[in-house]
Amino acid sequence: MKDYLQKNITLLSAVLGGAFVVIFILLVLLVAARELQQKTLQRVDQTVTSTADLPGKKNQLSDRSKYEIETLLRDNQHVASAYATRIHYGKTENPIFFHFTKYPQIEALFTNYDALQKSGKGFSSDELDKQSKISLRNTEEAKNGLIKCGPIANTNIPKLAPGVDKIVKTVCRATIPPFDENVNLAIVVLLTIPPNMATNDIQEIRRVLLQLQIDIYNRDFQGRETWAHI
């Protein structure tokens, strides 16, 4: 055994040294991973110190929420446009306060809507409730937070932007909690595919809208960040 050890001492030393190096590297990686996890948790669970700065209470969305809406929806090949709107508003107040679109033709929707409201010829919330049953205001989804998708023909969008219905086939919408008469925000998504609820494409949009409902409520109404995307 003594002769064997003397002959192989160099090899054994190399093996043991290599084992120590591997163990050291694994410990370093473990510590680094732990620190990264803690930083991630701190970012996700970070709270807002001043509730007075929460835009949700004012029927607005934070820049972070607008960024999340665009990040989660813009790259989807079937999304033509998306916007955030207030459900209750006055005659001269434009309820669409954030949007993005991939098609110049759809931009006319927001331009015409804005001009109609500012002209004073549009409807207020109360008047529109009496005029249209297909309005988002005072509907089941508005009151209960249901995520609904349907054909664009069932909305007033084709009247506001003629020709848009040649691009957009489906309109999905989701209100933002809490669902009560004092906080009335909704996200609307315009899709280029038919409103077939059984398809994976429509279900994927519904999943994204559900995530946005949860994240925006936590962020803008509760002051707690839950979306870890940078």
Backbone bond lengths (Angstrom), bond angles and torsions (degrees), N, CA, C in turn:
res aa  C-N    CA-C-N  psi(-1)  N-CA   C-N-CA  omega(-1)  CA-C   N-CA-C  phi
1 M - - - 1.473 - - 1.518 110.96 -
2 K 1.408 114.35 -40.36 1.462 118.94 179.89 1.518 110.46 -62.70
3 D 1.339 114.83 -44.30 1.468 118.31 178.99 1.530 110.53 -63.75
4 Y 1.336 115.69 -38.53 1.471 119.90 -179.13 1.533 110.87 -63.36
5 L 1.347 115.11 -44.39 1.466 119.41 179.33 1.506 111.64 -64.67
6 Q 1.328 116.73 -40.61 1.469 119.61 179.87 1.524 110.79 -63.20
7 K 1.334 115.76 -38.14 1.455 118.73 -177.74 1.530 112.14 -74.61
8 N 1.320 115.73 -29.32 1.476 118.79 -173.48 1.524 112.94 -113.01
9 I 1.321 117.85 14.72 1.463 121.17 -177.83 1.526 112.31 -60.02
10 T 1.324 115.51 -37.19 1.470 118.98 -179.52 1.520 111.25 -65.87
11 L 1.340 114.73 -43.64 1.460 119.07 179.39 1.517 111.77 -64.95
12 L 1.334 116.41 -43.07 1.461 120.10 178.98 1.519 111.81 -63.70
13 S 1.330 115.50 -39.99 1.467 119.83 178.61 1.526 110.57 -62.06
14 A 1.331 115.57 -41.88 1.466 119.51 179.98 1.522 111.19 -64.43
15 V 1.355 115.31 -42.14 1.462 119.66 -179.82 1.522 111.06 -63.60
16 L 1.341 116.08 -47.57 1.471 119.91 179.56 1.518 111.26 -63.31
17 G 1.346 115.54 -41.40 1.471 118.45 178.97 1.514 111.22 -62.62
18 G 1.334 115.92 -41.64 1.460 119.40 178.45 1.515 111.88 -63.80
19 A 1.335 116.29 -38.79 1.470 119.85 178.92 1.519 111.12 -63.53
20 F 1.343 116.18 -41.76 1.476 119.95 178.50 1.526 110.52 -63.58
21 V 1.334 117.53 -39.79 1.465 121.02 179.43 1.525 110.71 -63.51
22 V 1.347 116.69 -44.65 1.465 120.70 179.15 1.524 110.92 -61.72
23 I 1.350 116.66 -44.07 1.463 120.51 178.84 1.519 111.21 -61.87
24 F 1.333 116.41 -41.34 1.467 121.52 179.75 1.536 110.38 -62.61
25 I 1.345 115.45 -44.95 1.471 119.55 -179.60 1.530 110.56 -63.40
26 L 1.335 116.87 -42.18 1.464 120.00 178.70 1.518 111.81 -62.31
27 L 1.332 116.90 -38.83 1.470 120.46 178.12 1.523 110.68 -64.96
28 V 1.342 116.41 -42.44 1.467 120.29 178.83 1.522 110.65 -62.08
29 L 1.345 117.01 -44.79 1.463 120.85 178.92 1.518 111.49 -63.95
30 L 1.330 117.09 -38.38 1.459 121.00 179.22 1.523 111.33 -63.60
31 V 1.335 116.03 -44.17 1.469 120.83 178.76 1.523 110.28 -64.20
32 A 1.358 116.71 -43.07 1.463 120.64 -179.98 1.529 111.05 -63.78
33 A 1.340 115.77 -41.63 1.462 119.38 178.92 1.522 111.16 -64.67
34 R 1.324 116.52 -38.48 1.464 120.71 178.45 1.522 111.39 -63.96
35 E 1.335 116.16 -42.87 1.465 120.39 178.89 1.522 110.77 -64.41
36 L 1.363 116.80 -41.12 1.453 120.46 178.96 1.520 111.09 -63.77
37 Q 1.340 116.03 -40.27 1.463 119.95 177.91 1.518 111.61 -62.19
38 Q 1.326 116.14 -42.00 1.455 119.84 179.76 1.517 111.21 -64.73
39 K 1.345 116.53 -40.60 1.465 119.95 178.75 1.522 110.49 -64.12
40 T 1.355 116.16 -40.68 1.457 120.08 179.20 1.520 111.05 -63.70
41 L 1.326 116.32 -43.93 1.462 119.69 179.29 1.520 110.92 -63.91
42 Q 1.335 115.81 -37.91 1.462 118.97 178.89 1.523 110.08 -64.77
43 R 1.351 116.57 -37.03 1.454 118.98 -179.34 1.528 110.85 -70.59
44 V 1.342 115.89 -43.22 1.454 119.95 -176.89 1.523 111.74 -68.78
45 D 1.321 117.15 -39.12 1.464 121.14 -175.30 1.527 113.36 -94.51
46 Q 1.324 116.15 9.49 1.460 119.27 -177.91 1.529 110.48 -62.52
47 T 1.303 117.03 134.76 1.453 121.12 -178.44 1.521 110.73 -106.58
48 V 1.312 115.04 156.25 1.460 121.11 176.55 1.521 108.30 -88.74
49 T 1.323 116.98 129.98 1.460 120.16 -174.21 1.516 112.47 -76.04
50 S 1.328 117.61 -33.18 1.454 120.36 -176.95 1.519 110.39 -113.92
51 T 1.320 116.76 111.63 1.464 119.77 179.48 1.525 111.45 -69.26
52 A 1.331 117.46 -15.70 1.462 120.15 178.82 1.521 111.13 -66.79
53 D 1.347 116.61 -21.11 1.460 120.70 -178.14 1.522 112.81 -92.36
54 L 1.325 117.00 1.87 1.458 119.10 -179.73 1.531 109.52 -75.98
55 P 1.335 117.14 116.26 1.468 119.54 -175.33 1.517 113.59 -69.88
56 G 1.326 118.29 -21.93 1.443 120.41 -177.16 1.516 113.45 -59.35
57 K 1.313 116.66 -33.69 1.460 120.51 -179.06 1.527 111.49 -66.63
58 K 1.336 115.89 -19.51 1.459 120.46 -178.60 1.531 111.76 -103.43
59 N 1.333 115.75 18.43 1.462 120.78 -176.47 1.521 112.12 59.11
60 Q 1.312 115.51 41.75 1.453 122.16 177.03 1.525 109.00 -127.28
61 L 1.313 116.18 175.11 1.454 121.96 172.88 1.519 108.96 -122.73
62 S 1.320 116.16 145.40 1.457 120.24 176.13 1.527 109.78 -72.15
63 D 1.334 116.00 161.00 1.464 120.02 176.17 1.519 110.94 -60.40
64 R 1.310 116.48 -33.52 1.461 121.44 178.60 1.528 110.48 -63.00
65 S 1.333 117.13 -41.23 1.459 120.99 179.30 1.526 111.12 -68.46
66 K 1.325 116.97 -40.12 1.467 120.07 177.12 1.524 110.54 -62.56
67 Y 1.328 115.56 -39.99 1.461 120.53 178.46 1.529 110.67 -63.85
68 E 1.324 116.65 -39.56 1.462 120.17 179.47 1.527 111.10 -66.54
69 I 1.321 116.96 -42.72 1.463 120.73 178.50 1.522 110.40 -56.45
70 E 1.322 115.98 -49.35 1.472 119.55 -177.55 1.523 111.40 -69.27
71 T 1.319 117.25 -38.64 1.466 120.69 -179.03 1.523 111.59 -63.98
72 L 1.327 117.49 -41.93 1.456 120.76 -176.20 1.528 113.23 -79.61
73 L 1.338 117.55 -21.10 1.460 119.58 -173.07 1.527 115.08 -110.86
74 R 1.322 118.29 -32.66 1.463 119.82 -171.31 1.525 112.85 -61.08
75 D 1.319 118.54 -40.39 1.464 121.32 -174.93 1.525 113.19 -76.49
76 N 1.326 117.60 -9.91 1.463 119.52 177.46 1.530 108.91 -70.12
77 Q 1.318 116.66 126.06 1.466 121.06 -173.75 1.526 113.03 -64.64
78 H 1.317 118.13 -20.06 1.459 121.28 -177.74 1.531 113.13 -94.64
79 V 1.323 117.48 -8.93 1.469 120.89 -179.39 1.518 109.63 -85.52
80 A 1.313 116.44 118.60 1.462 121.12 177.97 1.513 111.72 -90.85
81 S 1.336 116.29 -32.44 1.461 120.94 -177.44 1.521 108.43 -167.49
82 A 1.327 115.73 162.23 1.463 121.02 174.56 1.523 107.89 -151.69
83 Y 1.317 115.86 149.34 1.463 118.61 178.34 1.520 110.87 -150.64
84 A 1.318 114.34 159.29 1.463 122.11 176.06 1.520 108.15 -110.87
85 T 1.317 115.86 138.44 1.460 120.42 -174.79 1.522 111.18 -140.13
86 R 1.305 115.89 155.27 1.464 121.62 170.06 1.513 108.40 -90.31
87 I 1.302 116.52 141.98 1.457 120.17 -179.01 1.527 110.80 -81.18
88 H 1.316 117.56 -34.95 1.463 121.40 178.90 1.519 109.77 -110.43
89 Y 1.309 115.80 133.74 1.463 119.87 -178.07 1.524 109.52 -161.93
90 G 1.323 115.13 170.20 1.455 120.26 179.80 1.516 111.56 -99.80
91 K 1.324 116.39 177.49 1.463 121.46 -175.64 1.524 112.87 -60.72
92 T 1.302 117.26 -37.48 1.464 120.03 -173.79 1.521 112.61 -104.76
93 E 1.320 117.06 15.59 1.462 120.01 -179.23 1.524 109.78 -111.79
94 N 1.324 116.74 125.40 1.460 120.66 179.02 1.522 110.36 -77.54
95 P 1.327 118.75 117.44 1.463 119.92 -176.36 1.527 114.03 -80.23
96 I 1.347 118.96 -16.16 1.467 120.96 178.45 1.528 107.51 -88.40
97 F 1.326 116.36 105.99 1.467 118.98 -173.28 1.527 113.29 -111.33
98 F 1.322 116.86 0.53 1.467 120.36 173.85 1.514 108.78 -156.24
99 H 1.330 116.70 137.11 1.452 119.29 176.92 1.521 110.98 -160.26
100 F 1.319 115.49 160.95 1.455 121.66 165.76 1.523 107.10 -141.97
101 T 1.314 116.53 153.96 1.453 120.60 179.53 1.515 110.28 -149.04
102 K 1.319 116.19 149.74 1.461 122.13 178.87 1.528 111.85 -96.76
103 Y 1.326 116.97 -10.67 1.461 121.02 -174.47 1.528 110.64 -121.97
104 P 1.336 118.14 128.06 1.468 120.64 178.12 1.525 112.21 -58.93
105 Q 1.347 117.32 -32.10 1.462 119.89 -178.83 1.524 111.88 -62.99
106 I 1.324 116.33 -31.72 1.468 119.78 -178.31 1.518 110.85 -76.52
107 E 1.311 117.38 -23.71 1.468 120.39 179.14 1.523 110.82 -58.08
108 A 1.336 116.76 -28.58 1.464 120.52 178.25 1.517 111.81 -61.01
109 L 1.333 116.67 -29.88 1.468 120.28 178.31 1.518 110.49 -58.26
110 F 1.322 116.71 -47.59 1.464 120.67 -176.32 1.525 111.44 -74.45
111 T 1.332 116.49 -36.19 1.465 120.27 177.68 1.524 110.82 -64.98
112 N 1.325 116.80 -47.56 1.457 120.99 -178.64 1.523 111.76 -67.64
113 Y 1.311 116.76 -38.29 1.465 120.53 178.87 1.522 110.77 -63.93
114 D 1.323 114.99 -43.62 1.460 120.32 179.60 1.527 110.38 -63.22
115 A 1.333 116.50 -45.17 1.467 120.61 -179.19 1.520 111.11 -64.72
116 L 1.334 117.21 -39.19 1.462 120.76 -180.00 1.520 111.36 -63.56
117 Q 1.331 116.37 -44.41 1.466 119.17 -179.35 1.525 111.63 -67.34
118 K 1.314 116.76 -43.36 1.469 120.17 -177.46 1.524 112.21 -70.24
119 S 1.329 116.94 -21.71 1.465 119.84 179.07 1.522 112.17 -74.70
120 G 1.333 116.53 -17.07 1.459 120.28 -177.51 1.517 112.74 83.90
121 K 1.337 116.78 0.94 1.465 120.88 -179.83 1.523 112.12 -92.26
122 G 1.292 116.63 -7.49 1.461 119.74 178.38 1.519 110.73 -79.63
123 F 1.304 115.09 177.80 1.455 120.28 179.59 1.520 110.55 -93.01
124 S 1.312 115.16 146.39 1.458 118.99 166.60 1.518 107.30 -80.12
125 S 1.323 116.75 173.97 1.464 119.91 179.25 1.516 111.49 -58.96
126 D 1.330 116.37 -45.01 1.466 119.89 -177.16 1.521 111.19 -63.35
127 E 1.328 116.49 -42.01 1.463 119.77 -179.56 1.520 111.69 -68.09
128 L 1.320 116.38 -39.30 1.451 119.76 -178.44 1.525 110.97 -69.46
129 D 1.331 116.99 -32.63 1.464 119.66 176.40 1.521 110.89 -59.91
130 K 1.323 117.14 -35.11 1.452 121.19 -178.81 1.522 111.94 -80.00
131 Q 1.341 116.12 -23.41 1.454 120.83 -174.64 1.531 113.61 -90.25
132 S 1.322 117.19 -32.51 1.460 118.94 -169.14 1.523 112.63 -138.60
133 K 1.318 115.87 128.31 1.460 121.03 176.94 1.523 111.68 -86.08
134 I 1.338 117.15 -12.57 1.458 119.73 -178.93 1.520 112.02 -93.13
135 S 1.324 115.89 1.43 1.457 119.58 177.85 1.520 109.95 -67.49
136 L 1.332 115.95 153.96 1.462 120.30 177.62 1.523 111.52 -70.27
137 R 1.294 116.63 -21.43 1.460 120.55 -175.01 1.530 111.11 -71.67
138 N 1.315 114.57 133.64 1.465 121.60 176.91 1.525 113.22 58.15
139 T 1.306 117.21 30.95 1.456 120.84 176.61 1.526 109.36 -98.20
140 E 1.320 115.39 172.05 1.455 120.13 -179.06 1.526 111.05 -60.98
141 E 1.357 116.48 -43.23 1.459 118.77 -179.01 1.524 112.13 -67.44
142 A 1.336 116.77 -33.44 1.460 119.36 179.26 1.526 111.14 -67.21
143 K 1.303 116.71 -37.78 1.463 120.75 -175.97 1.528 113.16 -82.98
144 N 1.336 115.98 -28.23 1.464 119.50 -174.69 1.522 113.58 -114.95
145 G 1.317 117.34 -2.56 1.449 119.96 177.80 1.510 114.29 77.17
146 L 1.329 117.06 21.99 1.456 119.76 179.47 1.527 110.59 -71.14
147 I 1.322 116.23 143.72 1.461 121.47 177.81 1.522 107.30 -97.42
148 K 1.320 116.28 114.81 1.453 121.25 -174.55 1.527 111.12 -117.31
149 C 1.334 116.73 143.08 1.456 123.25 173.72 1.527 108.05 -128.35
150 G 1.327 116.38 140.61 1.455 120.36 179.90 1.506 110.82 -160.07
151 P 1.334 117.61 173.37 1.466 121.61 -178.61 1.521 111.95 -67.30
152 I 1.320 115.65 147.06 1.467 120.10 -179.15 1.525 111.19 -64.06
153 A 1.332 117.40 -23.97 1.464 121.16 179.16 1.519 112.23 -62.51
154 N 1.325 117.63 -21.13 1.465 121.34 -179.72 1.526 112.38 -87.04
155 T 1.312 117.51 9.59 1.462 122.22 179.19 1.528 109.79 -121.46
156 N 1.324 116.17 174.84 1.463 120.26 177.19 1.531 112.42 -94.17
157 I 1.340 116.94 9.19 1.462 120.92 -177.99 1.529 112.74 -62.05
158 P 1.347 120.23 -43.45 1.476 119.10 179.26 1.526 113.52 -59.36
159 K 1.341 117.44 -29.06 1.466 120.05 178.43 1.525 111.35 -73.95
160 L 1.316 115.79 -33.58 1.461 119.92 -178.79 1.523 112.31 -79.09
161 A 1.320 116.29 -28.72 1.468 120.39 -179.06 1.527 108.65 -141.59
162 P 1.315 117.44 82.81 1.469 120.68 -179.37 1.531 111.67 -56.22
163 G 1.315 115.45 134.54 1.455 120.01 179.48 1.513 114.12 98.61
164 V 1.337 116.31 -17.65 1.465 119.74 -179.76 1.523 110.81 -64.07
165 D 1.331 116.67 -31.65 1.455 119.44 -178.48 1.532 112.87 -68.62
166 K 1.337 117.71 -8.18 1.461 120.67 173.19 1.531 110.69 -77.83
167 I 1.343 115.54 -20.52 1.466 121.29 178.45 1.518 110.36 -102.41
168 V 1.321 115.36 -49.24 1.464 122.04 -175.13 1.525 110.50 -92.50
169 K 1.314 116.29 130.21 1.459 121.41 179.15 1.526 112.53 -112.51
170 T 1.329 115.86 -26.75 1.461 120.49 -173.58 1.517 110.62 -132.85
171 V 1.321 115.31 142.32 1.461 121.44 174.92 1.526 108.11 -121.54
172 C 1.337 116.78 121.08 1.464 121.98 175.25 1.523 108.77 -110.25
173 R 1.307 116.99 142.94 1.458 119.44 -178.17 1.530 110.11 -145.10
174 A 1.317 113.40 147.12 1.464 120.55 -179.78 1.520 108.76 -143.61
175 T 1.315 116.57 127.57 1.457 119.72 174.72 1.524 109.32 -82.06
176 I 1.329 114.98 159.21 1.464 121.41 -177.41 1.523 109.15 -103.77
177 P 1.330 118.98 130.23 1.467 120.54 178.31 1.524 110.77 -71.14
178 P 1.342 118.16 163.29 1.466 125.59 0.34 1.526 110.88 -73.08
179 F 1.313 116.94 144.35 1.453 121.82 -174.03 1.532 109.37 -90.31
180 D 1.306 115.79 88.47 1.455 119.93 177.44 1.524 109.24 -145.84
181 E 1.301 117.00 175.41 1.460 121.01 -172.30 1.520 113.14 -72.30
182 N 1.323 117.98 -13.48 1.461 120.15 -177.95 1.523 113.81 -94.58
183 V 1.308 117.92 -17.61 1.461 121.36 -179.56 1.518 107.50 -127.34
184 N 1.310 116.91 109.26 1.454 120.40 -171.04 1.518 110.95 -133.41
185 L 1.304 116.09 87.40 1.454 122.20 178.00 1.516 109.16 -123.23
186 A 1.317 116.52 148.82 1.461 120.11 178.11 1.522 109.80 -146.43
187 I 1.342 115.08 150.97 1.457 122.39 173.14 1.515 107.61 -111.05
188 V 1.326 116.42 131.29 1.457 121.96 -179.43 1.524 108.31 -120.02
189 V 1.326 116.81 133.03 1.462 122.21 -179.25 1.520 109.08 -121.31
190 L 1.328 116.65 130.73 1.459 122.34 178.49 1.527 108.90 -102.68
191 L 1.331 116.70 125.58 1.462 122.33 -174.32 1.526 111.24 -115.83
192 T 1.308 115.80 149.99 1.463 121.67 -179.48 1.521 112.76 -90.86
193 I 1.325 117.77 2.69 1.464 122.30 -177.85 1.527 109.96 -110.30
194 P 1.345 117.49 156.68 1.466 120.89 179.89 1.530 111.71 -63.64
195 P 1.331 116.78 154.89 1.478 121.43 -177.12 1.520 113.18 -79.40
196 N 1.303 116.18 58.35 1.469 120.75 177.66 1.515 108.53 -92.08
197 M 1.323 116.45 104.76 1.462 121.07 -173.43 1.518 112.83 -66.39
198 A 1.323 118.09 -16.19 1.463 120.86 -176.97 1.531 112.43 -82.21
199 T 1.321 117.89 -11.40 1.463 120.01 -176.21 1.526 111.09 -79.75
200 N 1.326 115.34 152.01 1.466 120.74 177.85 1.522 111.43 -65.62
201 D 1.338 116.83 -31.27 1.462 120.34 -178.11 1.528 111.53 -64.61
202 I 1.322 116.37 -43.60 1.468 120.03 178.14 1.523 110.21 -68.82
203 Q 1.303 117.53 -41.00 1.461 120.94 179.46 1.519 111.39 -62.88
204 E 1.328 116.75 -35.20 1.458 120.25 177.97 1.531 110.71 -64.90
205 I 1.322 117.50 -41.03 1.465 121.09 177.04 1.525 110.08 -63.54
206 R 1.303 117.40 -39.57 1.458 120.83 178.30 1.526 111.00 -63.94
207 R 1.329 116.75 -38.71 1.470 119.77 177.77 1.528 110.94 -65.13
208 V 1.314 116.67 -40.34 1.470 120.22 178.20 1.526 110.19 -63.91
209 L 1.323 117.28 -43.64 1.467 120.56 179.55 1.525 111.33 -64.23
210 L 1.321 117.07 -36.46 1.463 119.85 176.16 1.523 110.29 -64.04
211 Q 1.327 117.36 -42.65 1.464 119.92 177.37 1.523 111.06 -61.95
212 L 1.339 116.50 -40.81 1.463 119.88 179.24 1.523 111.08 -65.66
213 Q 1.327 117.37 -39.39 1.462 119.76 176.39 1.532 110.50 -55.95
214 I 1.322 115.78 -48.53 1.466 121.03 -176.53 1.520 111.26 -68.40
215 D 1.334 117.00 -47.45 1.463 120.82 -175.59 1.520 112.34 -66.66
216 I 1.332 116.91 -43.56 1.471 120.00 -178.51 1.520 110.33 -67.31
217 Y 1.323 116.94 -40.02 1.466 118.86 177.19 1.525 110.43 -61.58
218 N 1.333 117.17 -47.39 1.464 120.37 179.54 1.523 111.96 -62.12
219 R 1.311 115.78 -40.58 1.468 119.86 -174.88 1.531 112.34 -77.87
220 D 1.339 116.65 -54.96 1.462 120.33 -169.21 1.521 114.12 -89.56
221 F 1.320 116.68 -16.43 1.463 119.15 179.26 1.527 112.87 -112.12
222 Q 1.323 116.08 -28.88 1.460 120.22 -179.04 1.528 113.17 -106.94
223 G 1.317 117.57 -14.20 1.453 120.59 179.45 1.517 113.47 72.87
224 R 1.339 116.71 31.65 1.462 120.88 -178.38 1.514 109.79 -130.96
225 E 1.319 115.78 117.83 1.460 120.61 -178.46 1.527 110.92 -78.89
226 T 1.338 116.62 128.49 1.466 120.45 -179.18 1.524 112.52 -122.26
227 W 1.310 116.97 -9.01 1.475 120.46 -178.34 1.519 109.09 -98.50
228 A 1.328 117.07 112.06 1.457 121.42 -172.46 1.516 114.01 -85.67
229 H 1.337 117.56 -2.84 1.468 120.07 -178.32 1.529 110.32 -62.72
230 I 1.336 116.03 137.39 1.471 120.22 -179.81 1.521 109.05 -100.07
